[in-house]
Amino acid sequence: MRDVIYALLLSFALSFLACAALIPVLRRLKAGQNILQYVKEHKDKGGTPTMGGLAFLPAAALSALLLCRGADKPFLVSIAVGLGFLAVGFLDDLLKKLRGKNLGLRPYQKVFFQLAVSVIASVYCCLNGLTVLYLPYTRLAFDIGWYMLPLGVVVYLATVNSVNLTDGLDGLAGSTCMVFFAATGVLLFLQNGDGQLSLLCFCLTGALAAYLIFNTSRASVFMGDTGSLSLGGFAASIALFSGNALILLISGACFVLSSISVIVQVVYYKKTGRRVFLMAPIHHHFQEKGFQEAKIAYAYAILTAVLGISLFFPFV
């Protein structure tokens, strides 16, 4: 318990200081977000500094490295993969800034970089025996061997892009991810005791809590793809390396909902010329219905908390 408190406090402090220091720098560099014109509710957000992931994610990683005792490979690889996706997201955000429009890496370039990191991380799982898959709501586990390779690639690509799609409203991705990592940290503690991946979860939780001070409506900074891709990478790594890939369908249901709503919208529109939702991802549909951004973010966080806590039942 003491390590959990240290993790939360240290990561919060480092993240708060990093965010407070980075925002004026981003403003001076005019690293503002280019807002999509069709989201009329966001027209007054143009120019808000982005790439906030450069502050809170390194703070979380540094906190975890400072607090861990004899870092093991899954812990270090999780950090490396998370920062690897941060680099991809940063390149995307940087190109958007240099081009002056909401177009960074081309879709095929994003897929290439994401696929490369995903394959490397999934092969690491297979070569190091991280092929156990826990069945949620039970104490059952199965060793799936090299089937972890295709599963891992799918989990990485789906999680990274789902978190990215969820990052569309002030505080939405940040609060949802904060609750997800807090619940996952507790779950790992219940499963295995005081482990390093659990420590990493709590460091991410504390760092996100500090970031949300600057990101809740109205946001002073956005995380950008720099933050959202990296958070997805951390979430996928921790889930896979701990054998809990399937919890992403439960405690990560809000991320899944973002992706499914986009897929349904695109497929249905191509077939019928009509839309299922007023706008996709579905959080924009709720916004079009008149719900405030803060209420949508709160609802997503509460739903994530309830689903995350439900995973504790076999251990209490």
C-alpha positions in Angstrom: 0.0 0.0 0.0 2.9 2.4 0.8 4.3 1.9 -2.7 0.9 2.7 -4.2 0.7 6.0 -2.3 4.3 6.9 -3.3 3.5 6.0 -7.0 0.4 8.2 -7.0 2.0 11.1 -5.2 5.3 11.2 -7.1 3.7 10.7 -10.5 1.1 13.4 -9.8 3.8 15.9 -8.6 6.1 15.3 -11.6 3.2 15.4 -14.1 1.8 18.6 -12.6 5.1 20.3 -12.8 5.8 19.0 -16.3 2.4 20.1 -17.6 2.7 23.6 -16.0 6.1 24.0 -17.6 5.2 22.6 -21.0 2.0 24.6 -21.7 3.7 28.0 -21.9 6.4 26.5 -24.2 3.7 25.0 -26.5 2.0 28.4 -26.6 5.2 30.2 -27.6 5.8 27.6 -30.3 2.2 28.1 -31.5 1.7 24.3 -31.2 -2.1 24.7 -31.3 -4.6 22.1 -32.3 -6.2 22.3 -35.7 -9.9 21.8 -35.1 -12.0 19.7 -37.5 -14.5 22.1 -39.1 -17.5 19.8 -39.0 -17.4 19.7 -35.2 -19.1 23.0 -34.7 -19.1 22.8 -30.9 -15.3 22.9 -31.0 -14.8 25.9 -33.3 -13.6 28.1 -30.3 -11.0 25.5 -29.3 -8.7 26.2 -32.3 -5.1 27.1 -31.2 -5.3 25.2 -27.8 -1.9 23.8 -27.2 -1.6 20.1 -28.0 1.1 17.4 -27.5 0.4 17.4 -23.8 1.4 13.8 -23.7 5.0 15.0 -23.8 4.5 16.1 -20.2 2.4 13.5 -18.2 3.6 10.3 -19.9 7.4 10.8 -19.4 6.5 11.8 -15.8 4.6 8.5 -15.3 7.5 6.5 -16.8 10.1 8.3 -14.7 8.1 7.8 -11.5 7.8 4.1 -12.2 11.5 3.7 -12.9 12.4 5.6 -9.7 10.1 3.6 -7.5 10.6 0.1 -8.9 13.0 -2.3 -7.2 15.0 -4.3 -9.7 13.0 -3.7 -12.8 12.0 -6.8 -14.7 11.6 -7.2 -18.5 7.8 -6.9 -18.8 7.9 -3.7 -16.9 10.7 -2.2 -19.0 9.3 -3.4 -22.3 5.9 -1.9 -21.3 7.5 1.5 -20.8 9.5 1.1 -24.0 6.4 0.2 -26.0 4.4 3.0 -24.5 7.1 5.6 -25.3 7.5 4.0 -28.8 3.8 4.8 -29.5 4.4 8.2 -28.0 7.1 8.8 -30.6 4.7 7.8 -33.4 2.0 10.1 -32.0 4.5 13.0 -31.6 5.6 12.6 -35.3 1.9 12.7 -36.3 1.2 15.8 -34.2 4.4 17.5 -35.4 3.5 17.0 -39.1 0.1 18.5 -38.4 1.7 21.5 -36.9 4.2 21.9 -39.8 1.5 21.5 -42.5 -0.9 23.7 -40.7 -3.8 21.4 -41.1 -5.3 18.3 -39.4 -3.3 15.9 -41.4 -0.2 14.3 -40.0 1.1 10.9 -40.9 -0.8 9.2 -43.8 -3.1 6.4 -42.8 -0.7 3.8 -44.3 2.2 5.3 -42.5 0.4 5.2 -39.1 -0.5 1.6 -39.7 3.1 0.7 -40.7 4.6 2.2 -37.5 1.9 0.8 -35.3 2.1 -2.6 -36.8 5.9 -2.6 -36.4 5.8 -1.9 -32.7 2.9 -4.3 -32.2 4.6 -7.2 -33.9 7.8 -6.6 -32.0 6.0 -6.5 -28.7 3.9 -9.6 -29.5 6.9 -11.6 -30.5 8.5 -10.6 -27.2 5.5 -12.1 -25.5 5.9 -15.4 -27.3 9.6 -15.7 -26.8 9.5 -14.9 -23.1 6.6 -17.1 -22.1 4.1 -14.3 -21.6 1.4 -16.3 -23.3 -1.0 -16.9 -20.4 -4.6 -15.6 -20.9 -6.8 -15.1 -17.8 -10.5 -15.6 -18.2 -12.3 -12.5 -16.6 -14.6 -13.1 -13.6 -12.8 -16.4 -12.9 -9.4 -17.6 -11.6 -8.9 -19.7 -14.8 -5.9 -19.2 -17.0 -4.9 -20.7 -20.3 -1.5 -20.9 -22.1 -2.2 -20.0 -25.7 1.4 -20.3 -26.9 2.2 -18.6 -30.2 -1.4 -17.7 -30.7 -0.4 -14.8 -28.6 1.3 -13.3 -31.7 -1.8 -12.6 -33.7 -3.8 -11.8 -30.6 -1.2 -9.4 -29.4 -1.1 -7.5 -32.8 -4.9 -7.2 -32.8 -5.0 -6.1 -29.2 -2.3 -3.4 -29.8 -3.8 -2.0 -33.0 -7.4 -2.1 -31.6 -6.5 -0.5 -28.2 -4.2 2.2 -29.5 -6.6 3.4 -32.1 -9.7 3.0 -29.8 -8.1 5.3 -27.2 -7.1 7.7 -30.0 -10.7 7.8 -31.1 -11.9 8.4 -27.6 -9.7 11.5 -27.3 -12.3 13.9 -28.7 -13.7 15.9 -25.8 -12.1 17.8 -22.9 -11.1 15.3 -20.2 -12.7 12.3 -21.9 -9.8 10.1 -22.8 -7.8 11.3 -19.8 -10.5 10.5 -17.2 -11.4 7.2 -18.8 -7.8 6.1 -19.0 -7.1 7.3 -15.4 -9.9 5.1 -14.1 -8.9 2.2 -16.4 -5.3 2.2 -15.1 -6.4 2.5 -11.4 -8.8 -0.4 -11.8 -6.2 -2.5 -13.6 -3.6 -1.7 -11.0 -5.9 -3.0 -8.3 -6.7 -6.1 -10.3 -3.1 -6.9 -10.8 -2.4 -6.4 -7.1 -5.2 -8.8 -6.3 -3.9 -11.4 -8.8 -0.2 -11.3 -8.0 0.5 -9.0 -5.1 2.7 -6.0 -5.3 4.0 -6.3 -8.9 5.8 -3.8 -11.1 3.1 -3.7 -13.8 0.7 -2.7 -11.0 3.1 0.0 -9.9 3.2 1.3 -13.5 -0.6 1.4 -13.6 -0.7 3.6 -10.4 2.0 5.9 -11.8 -0.1 6.4 -15.0 -3.1 7.0 -12.8 -1.3 9.7 -10.8 0.1 11.4 -13.9 -3.3 11.5 -15.6 -4.9 12.9 -12.5 -2.5 15.9 -12.6 -2.9 16.3 -16.4 -6.7 16.5 -16.0 -6.3 19.7 -13.9 -5.2 21.3 -17.2 -7.4 19.2 -19.5 -10.9 19.2 -18.1 -13.4 21.6 -19.7 -12.3 24.1 -20.8 -9.0 22.5 -21.6 -5.7 24.4 -21.4 -3.9 21.7 -23.3 -4.8 18.6 -25.3 -2.8 15.3 -25.1 -2.8 15.0 -28.9 -1.9 11.7 -30.7 1.3 12.0 -28.7 -0.7 11.1 -25.6 -3.6 9.0 -26.9 -1.5 6.5 -28.9 1.0 6.2 -26.0 -1.8 5.5 -23.5 -3.2 2.8 -25.8 0.2 1.3 -26.0 0.7 1.3 -22.2 -2.8 -0.2 -21.8 -2.3 -3.0 -24.3 1.2 -3.8 -23.0 0.1 -4.1 -19.4 -2.9 -6.1 -20.3 -1.0 -8.5 -22.5 2.1 -9.0 -20.4 0.0 -9.6 -17.3 -2.3 -12.2 -19.1 -5.3 -9.9 -18.9 -5.9 -9.0 -22.5 -9.6 -9.9 -22.3 -10.3 -7.2 -19.7 -9.9 -4.6 -22.4 -13.3 -5.7 -23.6 -14.8 -5.0 -20.2 -13.0 -2.2 -18.3 -12.0 -0.8 -21.7 -15.6 -1.0 -23.0 -15.7 2.8 -23.5 -12.7 2.6 -25.9 -14.3 -0.3 -27.7 -17.5 1.7 -28.0 -15.7 4.5 -29.8 -14.3 2.2 -32.4 -17.5 0.2 -32.9 -19.5 3.4 -33.4 -17.2 4.6 -36.1 -17.2 1.2 -37.9 -21.0 1.0 -37.7 -21.4 4.6 -38.9 -19.0 4.1 -41.9 -20.4 0.7 -43.0 -24.1 1.8 -42.7 -23.5 5.1 -44.5 -21.7 3.4 -47.4 -24.6 0.9 -47.8 -27.5 3.2 -47.3 -26.3 6.8 -47.5 -27.7 7.5 -44.1 -26.2 7.7 -40.6 -26.9 5.7 -37.5 -25.4 8.4 -35.2 -25.6 12.2 -35.6 -21.8 12.0 -35.5 -19.1 9.4 -34.8 -17.4 8.5 -32.5 -20.4 8.2 -30.3 -19.3 10.8 -27.8 -19.9 13.4 -30.5 -23.4 12.0 -31.0 -24.0 12.6 -27.3 -22.6 16.1 -27.7 -24.9 16.8 -30.6 -27.8 15.7 -28.4 -27.0 18.5 -26.0 -24.9 16.8 -23.3 -22.1 18.9 -22.0 -18.5 17.6 -22.4 -17.9 17.3 -18.7 -21.1 15.2 -18.2 -20.0 12.8 -21.1 -16.5 12.5 -19.6 -18.0 11.9 -16.1 -20.3 9.2 -17.5 -17.5 7.4 -19.3 -15.3 7.5 -16.2 -18.1 6.1 -14.0 -18.9 3.3 -16.4 -15.3 2.4 -16.7 -15.0 2.3 -12.9 -18.1 0.1 -12.5 -16.9 -2.4 -15.1 -13.3 -2.3 -13.7 -14.5 -2.9 -10.1 -16.7 -5.8 -11.3 -13.5 -7.7 -12.3 -12.4 -7.8 -8.7 -15.2 -10.2 -7.6 -13.3 -13.5 -7.9 -10.6 -12.1 -5.6 -12.7 -10.6 -2.7 
